[in-house]
């Protein structure tokens, strides 16, 4: 992808299209819309998956016995299906610098189930507790799902080519890839420990709704202890693979939201100036503006330019960003957050002050960029925030 932003800060939606090279396609849509260019069959899968995404499961259908919400949309419905939610997840892990990350599987796993079905409550079971072995605990809101299919379609080789785990170039940035337990490249979630949308969806059904499947055949435990048989009368697996596949396609086919279209020249100029400053202070080193998908059997995902603002690599952001660990990622390492759709994501929606805190908390590999941001005058910092609010 040619770095046109280094020549002129053309980052409004109309100018993003102008910035794209000959033959480059930039698929976007209103929040919740399907990707442009889907076939009729793919659109039908998208609509089928949307129905199951918003379906409320009951204990008689396999919900629980321990669970967080009764439907996917509970955590992904703002401003529309596929967005964020006000419900939060409590994650817990134990990290040792020598032994690495322990997801506390023997004590119930890294996700705390907050609710129990009536049968479980009748047995005196109401929720999981935070394990004593947990050294990290964090409460998080669910991320946006828009554009996830395009992110999944970015070639592994392109992501790996940007990694510099030993900081050979000496710029203080040592991004590295995350690997799954079987060696595949991870790219999804804040710690990039999940490789595919199908795995993400199947895992969410298991941990957040308590619905078993062929690849997750066992019920969640109560802090590691098996639940009494009478609390779960539904035979396993409880979830049909076709439903999982349909929901995965709904998520895969969600279009990325279009950035703001300026209403006048002054707004356009402010956003463009902020985009240039964003690059000049070093933010774009990790928040890479654009990556391109590879050849794909799904035409709507094939060879498309994605304004993701992420390199999809793990970076150490220092102790002020410490949360849980996951996979090979330490508590202070994160996959570079994708900034695409930031303007519609809670808690950032239309609130300039919400941007300053996360920026100023950056440390570790991002310390130079943070210091450069801090060194700007008030107008310069405001311009960068105005740019971020347009994404």
C-alpha positions as CSV (number, residue, x, y, z in Angstrom):
1,X,0.0,0.0,0.0
2,X,1.6,3.3,-1.1
3,X,1.9,5.7,1.9
4,X,0.0,8.7,0.4
5,X,-0.5,10.0,3.9
6,X,3.2,10.9,4.0
7,X,2.7,13.2,1.0
8,X,-0.6,14.8,1.9
9,X,-2.9,14.1,4.8
10,X,-5.9,12.9,2.8
11,X,-7.9,10.9,5.4
12,X,-11.5,11.9,5.1
13,X,-13.7,9.3,3.5
14,X,-13.9,11.0,0.0
15,X,-10.1,11.5,0.1
16,X,-9.5,7.9,1.3
17,X,-11.0,6.8,-2.0
18,X,-8.9,9.3,-3.9
19,X,-5.8,8.0,-2.0
20,X,-6.4,4.4,-3.0
21,X,-4.4,3.4,-6.1
22,X,-5.7,2.2,-9.4
23,X,-7.9,-0.9,-9.0
24,X,-7.9,-0.7,-5.2
25,X,-11.3,-1.2,-3.6
26,X,-12.1,0.2,-0.2
27,X,-15.3,-1.6,1.0
28,X,-17.3,0.3,3.7
29,X,-20.9,0.7,4.7
30,X,-23.2,2.1,7.3
31,X,-22.8,0.4,10.7
32,X,-24.4,-3.1,10.6
33,X,-24.5,-3.3,6.8
34,X,-23.2,-6.2,4.9
35,X,-20.0,-5.9,2.8
36,X,-20.6,-4.5,-0.7
37,X,-20.3,-7.1,-3.4
38,X,-21.7,-10.2,-1.6
39,X,-23.5,-12.7,-3.8
40,X,-27.2,-13.5,-3.2
41,X,-26.2,-16.7,-1.4
42,X,-23.7,-14.8,0.8
43,X,-26.3,-12.2,1.7
44,X,-28.7,-15.0,2.6
45,X,-26.0,-16.4,4.9
46,X,-25.5,-12.9,6.4
47,X,-29.2,-12.6,7.1
48,X,-29.5,-16.1,8.5
49,X,-26.5,-15.5,10.8
50,X,-28.0,-12.1,11.9
51,X,-31.2,-14.0,13.2
52,X,-29.1,-16.4,15.3
53,X,-26.8,-13.6,16.5
54,X,-29.9,-11.9,18.0
55,X,-31.6,-15.1,19.2
56,X,-32.3,-15.4,22.9
57,X,-31.4,-18.9,24.1
58,X,-33.2,-20.6,27.0
59,X,-32.0,-23.1,29.6
60,X,-34.3,-25.7,27.9
61,X,-32.2,-25.2,24.7
62,X,-28.9,-25.5,26.5
63,X,-28.2,-22.0,27.9
64,X,-25.8,-22.3,30.9
65,X,-26.0,-23.7,33.5
66,X,-23.4,-20.9,34.0
67,X,-23.4,-18.0,31.4
68,X,-22.9,-14.3,30.9
69,X,-25.7,-13.4,28.5
70,X,-28.4,-15.3,26.7
71,X,-27.6,-13.9,23.2
72,X,-24.7,-12.6,21.2
73,X,-26.4,-9.3,20.6
74,X,-26.5,-8.5,24.3
75,X,-22.8,-7.6,24.1
76,X,-22.8,-6.3,20.5
77,X,-25.8,-4.1,19.8
78,X,-24.7,-0.5,19.9
79,X,-25.3,1.4,17.7
80,X,-26.6,-1.7,15.8
81,X,-26.1,-5.4,15.8
82,X,-22.4,-6.1,15.5
83,X,-21.4,-3.1,17.5
84,X,-20.4,-2.8,21.2
85,X,-22.5,-3.2,24.3
86,X,-22.8,-1.8,27.8
87,X,-22.4,-5.3,29.3
88,X,-18.9,-6.2,30.5
89,X,-16.7,-9.2,30.8
90,X,-14.5,-10.0,33.7
91,X,-11.3,-11.8,32.6
92,X,-8.8,-13.4,35.0
93,X,-5.4,-15.0,34.5
94,X,-2.2,-15.8,36.3
95,X,1.2,-14.7,34.9
96,X,4.7,-15.8,35.8
97,X,7.7,-14.3,34.0
98,X,9.3,-17.8,33.8
99,X,6.3,-20.1,33.4
100,X,4.3,-17.7,31.2
101,X,0.5,-17.3,31.0
102,X,-1.9,-19.5,32.9
103,X,-5.5,-19.1,31.8
104,X,-6.6,-20.8,35.0
105,X,-8.5,-23.6,33.2
106,X,-8.3,-25.8,36.2
107,X,-10.1,-23.1,38.2
108,X,-12.8,-22.3,35.7
109,X,-11.0,-20.6,32.9
110,X,-10.2,-16.9,32.2
111,X,-13.8,-15.7,31.8
112,X,-16.0,-15.3,34.8
113,X,-19.6,-16.6,34.3
114,X,-21.9,-14.1,36.1
115,X,-25.3,-15.8,35.8
116,X,-26.9,-19.2,36.5
117,X,-30.0,-20.9,35.2
118,X,-32.9,-21.7,37.6
119,X,-31.8,-25.3,37.9
120,X,-28.3,-24.2,38.9
121,X,-29.7,-21.7,41.4
122,X,-31.8,-24.4,42.9
123,X,-28.6,-26.4,43.5
124,X,-27.1,-23.3,45.3
125,X,-25.0,-22.1,42.3
126,X,-25.3,-18.5,41.3
127,X,-22.0,-17.3,39.7
128,X,-18.3,-18.0,39.6
129,X,-15.8,-16.3,41.9
130,X,-12.4,-14.8,41.1
131,X,-9.9,-17.6,41.7
132,X,-7.3,-17.0,44.4
133,X,-4.6,-17.9,41.9
134,X,-5.4,-15.0,39.6
135,X,-2.7,-12.4,39.5
136,X,-4.5,-10.2,36.9
137,X,-8.2,-9.3,36.7
138,X,-9.8,-6.8,34.3
139,X,-13.3,-5.8,33.3
140,X,-13.8,-5.1,29.6
141,X,-16.5,-4.0,27.2
142,X,-17.0,-6.1,24.0
143,X,-15.2,-4.8,20.9
144,X,-16.8,-3.8,17.6
145,X,-17.2,-6.6,15.1
146,X,-17.5,-4.4,12.0
147,X,-14.9,-5.3,9.3
148,X,-13.6,-8.4,11.1
149,X,-13.9,-10.5,8.0
150,X,-11.6,-8.2,6.1
151,X,-9.1,-8.3,9.0
152,X,-9.2,-12.1,8.9
153,X,-8.5,-12.0,5.1
154,X,-5.2,-10.0,5.4
155,X,-2.4,-12.4,4.4
156,X,-0.3,-13.9,7.2
157,X,2.8,-13.1,5.2
158,X,2.0,-9.4,5.2
159,X,1.5,-9.3,8.9
160,X,4.7,-11.3,9.6
161,X,6.7,-9.0,7.2
162,X,6.1,-6.0,9.6
163,X,7.3,-7.8,12.7
164,X,10.6,-6.8,14.3
165,X,10.7,-8.7,17.6
166,X,14.4,-7.9,18.2
167,X,14.1,-4.2,17.1
168,X,16.7,-4.7,14.5
169,X,16.1,-1.2,13.0
170,X,16.6,0.4,16.4
171,X,13.4,2.5,16.4
172,X,12.2,1.2,19.8
173,X,9.3,-0.7,18.2
174,X,9.5,-4.5,18.4
175,X,6.2,-5.8,17.3
176,X,5.9,-9.5,17.1
177,X,3.3,-12.0,16.0
178,X,1.1,-14.0,18.3
179,X,0.8,-17.8,17.8
180,X,-2.0,-20.2,18.7
181,X,-1.2,-23.4,20.5
182,X,-0.9,-25.2,17.2
183,X,1.4,-22.5,15.6
184,X,-1.1,-20.5,13.5
185,X,-0.9,-16.8,13.5
186,X,-3.4,-15.1,15.8
187,X,-5.0,-11.8,14.9
188,X,-8.4,-11.5,16.7
189,X,-9.1,-10.2,20.2
190,X,-7.1,-7.6,22.2
191,X,-4.3,-10.1,22.7
192,X,-4.5,-11.7,19.2
193,X,-4.8,-15.2,20.6
194,X,-7.6,-16.3,18.2
195,X,-6.8,-17.1,14.6
196,X,-10.3,-17.3,12.9
197,X,-13.8,-15.9,13.2
198,X,-15.2,-19.4,13.4
199,X,-13.1,-20.1,16.5
200,X,-14.0,-16.8,18.0
201,X,-17.7,-17.4,17.6
202,X,-17.6,-21.0,18.8
203,X,-15.5,-20.0,21.8
204,X,-18.0,-17.2,22.7
205,X,-20.9,-19.6,22.5
206,X,-19.1,-21.9,25.0
207,X,-17.8,-19.4,27.5
208,X,-20.4,-16.7,27.4
209,X,-23.6,-18.6,26.7
210,X,-22.7,-22.0,28.1
211,X,-23.6,-23.8,24.8
212,X,-21.5,-26.8,24.0
213,X,-20.5,-27.8,20.4
214,X,-18.4,-30.4,18.7
215,X,-15.2,-28.5,19.3
216,X,-16.3,-27.4,22.8
217,X,-18.1,-30.5,24.1
218,X,-17.7,-29.9,27.8
219,X,-19.8,-27.6,30.0
220,X,-18.1,-24.8,31.8
221,X,-17.2,-25.6,35.4
222,X,-17.8,-23.8,38.7
223,X,-14.3,-22.6,39.4
224,X,-13.0,-25.9,38.2
225,X,-15.6,-28.1,39.9
226,X,-18.1,-30.0,37.6
227,X,-21.7,-28.9,37.8
228,X,-24.3,-31.3,39.3
229,X,-25.8,-33.4,36.4
230,X,-29.4,-32.2,37.3
231,X,-28.4,-28.6,36.5
232,X,-27.9,-29.4,32.8
233,X,-30.6,-31.8,31.3
234,X,-29.8,-30.9,27.7
235,X,-27.6,-33.5,25.9
236,X,-24.3,-32.4,24.5
237,X,-23.4,-31.0,22.0
238,X,-26.2,-28.4,22.5
239,X,-25.3,-26.3,19.5
240,X,-25.7,-27.2,15.8
241,X,-22.5,-26.6,13.7
242,X,-24.7,-24.9,11.1
243,X,-25.8,-22.2,13.5
244,X,-22.2,-21.6,14.5
245,X,-21.2,-21.3,10.8
246,X,-24.1,-18.9,10.1
247,X,-23.2,-16.6,13.0
248,X,-19.5,-16.7,11.9
249,X,-20.6,-15.7,8.4
250,X,-22.7,-12.8,9.7
251,X,-19.7,-11.5,11.6
252,X,-17.4,-12.2,8.6
253,X,-19.6,-10.3,6.2
254,X,-20.1,-7.1,8.3
255,X,-18.8,-4.1,6.5
256,X,-16.3,-1.7,8.1
257,X,-18.0,1.6,9.0
258,X,-17.2,4.5,6.7
259,X,-15.2,7.3,8.3
260,X,-16.8,10.7,8.7
261,X,-17.6,12.7,5.6
262,X,-16.8,16.4,6.4
263,X,-19.7,18.8,6.1
264,X,-17.4,21.7,5.1
265,X,-13.9,22.7,4.1
266,X,-12.9,23.7,7.6
267,X,-13.9,20.3,9.0
268,X,-12.0,18.5,6.2
269,X,-8.9,20.6,6.8
270,X,-8.9,19.9,10.5
271,X,-9.2,16.2,10.0
272,X,-6.5,16.2,7.3
273,X,-4.1,18.2,9.5
274,X,-4.8,15.9,12.4
275,X,-4.1,12.9,10.2
276,X,-0.7,14.3,9.2
277,X,0.2,15.0,12.8
278,X,-0.9,11.5,13.8
279,X,1.7,10.2,11.3
280,X,4.4,12.7,12.2
281,X,4.4,11.9,16.0
282,X,4.8,8.2,15.2
283,X,1.4,6.8,15.9
284,X,1.1,5.3,12.4
285,X,4.2,3.1,13.0
286,X,2.0,0.7,14.9
287,X,-1.4,2.0,13.9
288,X,-0.6,1.3,10.2
289,X,-3.4,3.1,8.2
290,X,-4.0,0.5,5.5
291,X,-3.4,-3.1,4.9
292,X,-4.7,-5.2,1.9
293,X,-6.4,-8.5,1.9
294,X,-5.1,-11.3,-0.3
295,X,-6.9,-13.4,-2.9
296,X,-10.0,-14.9,-1.4
297,X,-12.7,-17.2,-2.7
298,X,-15.2,-14.7,-1.4
299,X,-15.0,-11.8,-3.9
300,X,-16.2,-9.2,-1.4
301,X,-13.1,-10.0,0.7
302,X,-10.6,-10.5,-2.1
303,X,-7.8,-8.0,-2.6
304,X,-9.5,-5.1,-0.8
305,X,-7.8,-2.2,0.9
306,X,-8.7,-2.0,4.6
307,X,-8.1,1.2,6.6
308,X,-7.6,-0.7,9.8
309,X,-5.1,1.5,11.6
310,X,-3.3,-1.5,13.0
311,X,-0.4,-3.8,12.2
312,X,-2.0,-6.7,14.0
313,X,1.2,-7.3,16.0
314,X,1.8,-7.5,19.7
315,X,3.5,-4.5,21.3
316,X,4.5,-3.9,24.9
317,X,2.8,-0.8,26.1
318,X,4.2,-0.6,29.6
319,X,2.9,-1.1,33.1
320,X,0.1,1.5,32.9
321,X,-1.6,-0.8,30.3
322,X,-1.2,-4.0,32.3
323,X,-4.3,-6.3,32.1
324,X,-4.5,-10.1,31.7
325,X,-2.2,-12.3,29.7
326,X,-3.4,-14.5,26.9
327,X,-1.6,-17.1,24.8
328,X,2.0,-15.9,24.4
329,X,1.1,-12.3,25.2
330,X,2.2,-10.9,28.6
331,X,-0.1,-8.7,30.7
332,X,1.5,-5.6,29.2
333,X,1.5,-6.8,25.5
334,X,-1.4,-6.0,23.2
335,X,-2.3,-6.4,19.6
336,X,-2.3,-2.9,18.2
337,X,-5.9,-1.7,18.6
338,X,-7.6,-1.2,15.3
339,X,-8.9,2.4,15.1
340,X,-11.3,1.8,12.3
341,X,-14.8,2.7,13.6
342,X,-13.4,4.5,16.6
343,X,-16.0,7.3,16.4
344,X,-18.9,4.9,17.0
345,X,-17.2,2.9,19.7
346,X,-18.0,3.5,23.4
347,X,-16.7,5.3,25.4
348,X,-15.3,7.4,22.6
349,X,-18.5,8.4,20.7
350,X,-18.2,12.2,20.3
351,X,-16.3,12.7,23.6
352,X,-12.9,14.4,22.9
353,X,-11.7,13.9,26.5
354,X,-12.2,10.2,26.2
355,X,-9.2,10.0,23.8
356,X,-6.6,11.8,25.9
357,X,-6.4,9.3,28.7
358,X,-5.7,6.2,26.6
359,X,-3.1,8.2,24.5
360,X,-1.3,9.5,27.5
361,X,-1.3,6.0,29.2
362,X,0.8,4.6,26.3
363,X,4.3,3.6,27.4
364,X,6.8,0.9,26.5
365,X,7.2,0.8,22.8
366,X,4.8,3.7,22.3
367,X,6.6,6.0,24.7
368,X,8.3,8.0,22.0
369,X,5.0,8.6,20.2
370,X,3.3,9.6,23.5
371,X,6.1,12.0,24.3
372,X,5.8,13.5,20.8
373,X,2.0,13.9,21.3
374,X,2.6,15.5,24.7
375,X,5.1,18.0,23.2
376,X,2.5,19.3,20.8
377,X,0.7,22.5,21.7
378,X,-3.0,22.4,22.6
379,X,-4.1,22.9,19.0
380,X,-1.9,20.1,17.7
381,X,-3.2,17.6,20.3
382,X,-6.7,18.7,19.5
383,X,-6.2,18.2,15.8
384,X,-5.0,14.6,16.4
385,X,-8.1,13.9,18.5
386,X,-10.3,15.4,15.9
387,X,-8.8,13.1,13.4
388,X,-9.4,10.1,15.6
389,X,-13.0,11.1,16.2
390,X,-13.5,11.0,12.4
391,X,-12.5,7.3,12.0
